[in-house]
């Protein structure tokens, strides 16, 4: 099972919106509405930002939103802030054999 | 407050064995599935293993299948990972993580520990 494909880096200025893509296959992202997104600051543990494609856990800013089309899921950060600078990973359910697969990760830089 | 505290990470020779532990608190441990996820130095996240709430179902990534064994002791609120036949490519920070469901059905990991470092080197 290969990792889901994410862009290595995405950048934006404060206040702008950016979108991170997460491309899988018809065996994972395309088959299940079970995609989650995690934020990881340097030296810290990951934090859940989005689950089940577009649901936001309590406490997570509504500037973060998720969506999916076909084999590609996306995370959008609106009103970009300096604190959003971090690595972001998607994760998808991949069936009863493999179970889970993470994305390659995207470094978000706030210019 | 949910707390997950990993321990057991050390430097071990290739071919060696190691047992990681994770002490959980702040939630009803035996209601939830638990994961191990690892991150090699400077690399991305890799899912390693999942165990259901009662230990009745276990799952593994292909990269560790047959070498690693996940287990839990609900009476001690503890999660374990027995690692055998270790290879250099197993070098990573190993995170203990809580699933949002009892069976790991929703691909949602809602809490993570701080990790324990395993280094496989001669």
Boltz contact constraints between the chains, C-beta under 6 A:
constraints:
  - contact:
      token1: [A, 34]
      token2: [B, 106]
      max_distance: 6.0
  - contact:
      token1: [A, 34]
      token2: [B, 107]
      max_distance: 6.0
  - contact:
      token1: [A, 36]
      token2: [B, 107]
      max_distance: 6.0
  - contact:
      token1: [A, 36]
      token2: [B, 108]
      max_distance: 6.0
  - contact:
      token1: [A, 45]
      token2: [B, 112]
      max_distance: 6.0
  - contact:
      token1: [A, 45]
      token2: [B, 114]
      max_distance: 6.0
  - contact:
      token1: [A, 46]
      token2: [B, 112]
      max_distance: 6.0
  - contact:
      token1: [A, 48]
      token2: [B, 110]
      max_distance: 6.0
  - contact:
      token1: [A, 51]
      token2: [B, 108]
      max_distance: 6.0
  - contact:
      token1: [A, 89]
      token2: [B, 45]
      max_distance: 6.0
  - contact:
      token1: [A, 91]
      token2: [B, 107]
      max_distance: 6.0
  - contact:
      token1: [A, 93]
      token2: [B, 107]
      max_distance: 6.0
  - contact:
      token1: [A, 99]
      token2: [B, 59]
      max_distance: 6.0
  - contact:
      token1: [A, 100]
      token2: [B, 47]
      max_distance: 6.0
  - contact:
      token1: [A, 102]
      token2: [B, 45]
      max_distance: 6.0
  - contact:
      token1: [A, 102]
      token2: [B, 47]
      max_distance: 6.0
  - contact:
      token1: [A, 104]
      token2: [B, 44]
      max_distance: 6.0
  - contact:
      token1: [A, 105]
      token2: [B, 44]
      max_distance: 6.0
